[in-house]
Amino acid sequence: MLAAARGPLPAPDATVAYGDDPEQRVDLYGAEEPGAPRAVLLHGGFWRQAYDRGYLVPFAAALVARGVAVALPEYRRVGGGGGWPATFEDVRAGLAALPGNGPLVLVGHSAGAHLALLAAARRPDRVAATVGVGALADLRRAAELGLGAGAVAAFLAQGAADPLDGPRPPAPVLLAHGAEDAQVPPEVARGYAERHGARLALLPGTGHYAPFIPGSTAGTWLLAEIVEAVRRA
């Protein structure tokens, strides 16, 4: 995962609980305006308890600095009461609990992109756009490649839905993928883009995490893409 940021991370402006479990929380960053759009960042980590939303806080702060309100959900994960379907049910509940009625731009990283793509297809009422970064968009292919040291195969064995087989989200989908991504090779996103008409952007010289480092070339590009998606929402 990304190295811990130096110094204290910015605290959320508010936190919303959507269940009784301590993990069922959504941190809110930035001023909320009635009816205004919000970016929702869904973290990755192969759905495992060892990984949480913390590494996305600097990126959330960078979006807020650009005038974008951000929601950063946590959800139960494998090893902490999650798994399929509980993990996805938490994401859906977290989205439903967000304050206001403005449009949402879903931004998912890796396993978080898997959850974002499912949410965009199954609960599209507020979703204006979806951005999947290093997306686990084709679970069968990811399982064949043994990604996550077997985590994908295990999640599939629980009955997890594969975005590749699901309906096409009605709102636009951008898949951004590092050309040098060793954790989730670009081919795992390519099949989804071809089947569902998503825009696929391959980022040269970029690995799995660089798009979420605000000062990196890939991070600067991704921030601009999200700001534009929010502007259009």
N, C-alpha and C positions, 0 to 999 in steps of 0.2 A: 504494500500500500504506500501512499504518499508519506514522505517523512513529515513528522510533526512540525507545525509552523513554530518559529521562534516567537517567544512572548505569548501572553494570554490571547486566546481566541475571543472574538467579540461575542458577547452574550446576546441571545435573541431578544427582540423587543417584546415578545409574548410567546406563550406556549399553550397549545390547545390539546387537551386530552380527548381521545376518542374511544377509550376503553379503560378497564381497571388495571391492566398490566402496565408496569412502569415503562415498558418499551412502546406502548401505544400512545405516542406523543407526536406532535408536529410543532417544530420551532418556526416562528414567524420573524422575518427580518424586513425592515423597511416600513415606511408609513403606509397604512391602508387607506385607500380612497374608495368610496362606494362605487361599485361597478367597474373599477379599474382591473386590468389583467394582472395576473400573478404568475411567476415562474415557480414550478414545483421541481425540486431536485431530489431524485431517488438514487440513493447510493448503491454501490455494488458490493462484491465480496462473496460471490457464489452462494448467496442466501445464507451464509454461515454466521453464527453468533459472534465469532471472533472479530467481525468487521462491523463498524457502525457509521453513522452519518458524519462523524467528527471531521473526516478529511475533506469534506465539501464546504466547511464553514468559510475558509478564505475565499472560495469561489463565490459563495453566497454574498459575502461582504463586497466583493468586486462588482457583482450585479447591482447591489443596492447603491453603490457609488455611482453607477450609471443610470440611476433613477428607476430601477426595477424592484418591485416588492417580491420577496422570495418566501416560499414555504419549504421547510426541510424536514420531511417526515422520518420517523423511525418506525420500524415494524418488527414483529417477532420473527426470529430466524431459526434455522436448523440448529438444534442444540440448546435453544432457549424458549421452547414452546411453539416455535414456528414450523415450517415445512409446508407442503401442499395439502389442502388449500388455504391453511391459516395465514400464511404470509401474504398471499394475494388478497384475501379478505381484509386483512389489515390495511393494505394500500387503498382498497376501495373505500373502507370506512374512514381512513384519514382524509381522503379527498372530499368525501361527503361532509366532513366536519369543518372544512375550511370556512372561515367567515366570509361574508359577502356573497355576491352572485356574479362576479366578473368572470371573464374567460380565463382559462388556464393554459399555460404552455408547459407540457410535461417534458422534463429533461432527465433521462435515465442513463446511468453509467453501468455497463457490463450487465450483471444480473438485474440491476435497477432498470436498465433499458428493457429487459425482458418484461418486467412488471409494468413499465410505462406503456409498451406496445399493447399488452393485453388490456390495460385500463382504457387506452384510447379507442380500442375496438369494441369493448364491452360496456363502457360507460362514457359515451361521447358527448353528453349533453353540454358540458362546459369546456371541453377540450378543443382549443383553437389550433393547436399544432403540437407535434411530438418530435423531440430530438433524442435520438439514441446514439450514445457514444461508446465505441467498443462493444456494441450490442450483442448479447446472446439472443439473436433473433431466429436462429435455426437450432433448436435444442437437439434434434436427432444428429445433425452433423457435428455439433459440439460434443455430444456423447461419444460419437465414433472417434473423435480426436482425443478423447480422454481428458478433456479440459477440466480444470479445477481438481485434479487428482481424483477423478471419479465423481465429483460433486454433481455434475450435470446428469450423469447416468442415474445417480441416486435420486435426484429430484424428479426425473422422468419416471422412475420406478414407483414414485408416490402418486403418479397420475397427473403430473404438472402439464398444463396446456402449453402447446408450442405455438408461438406467434405465427410461424410460417403457415400453419394449417388453419388459422383462424380467419375471420373476416377482415377485409381491408378497413383500416380506420378511415372514417369519412373526412377527417381533417388532414392537412399535409404532414408528411413524415420525412424528416431528414435523418439519415444515418451517417454519422461522422466516424471515420475509422482510421486509426494510425496505420500507415503502410508497413510499419515495423512492429506492429503489435504482436508480441510473443504470447501473451496470456489468452487472447481471443483473436485468432487470425482473421483477416478481412473476409475470407470466404464464408465465414459464419454469418456475415451481414449481407453478402452479395445475393444469395438466393432469395432472401426476403425482399430486397429491393427489386429484383427482377419480377417476382410473383405479384407484389402488391404495389408496384409503381412508386416506390419511395425514391427520393433523391439520395444517391450515395456519393459522399465526398471522401476520397482517400487523401490523407494528410501525409505528405512525404516526410521521411525521416522522423516519424513520430511513433512513440510507443503507446502503451495502454493508459498511462496516467497523465501524460503531458498536457492533454487538452484541458485538464482541470487545474493546471498551474497558471494562475492569472497572468504572470509576467512572461510566460513562454510564447513563442510564435503561435503554436496551436491554441493556447489558452486565449490569446488576444483575438484570434479568429473566431473561436467558439463564443466568446462573450459578445462579439459583434453580431453573430448569427442569432443568438438568443434575444438580444435587445431588439433586433429587427423583427423577429417573430412576435415579441410582445407588442411592438408598435403596430403590427398588422392585426393583432387579435381583436 
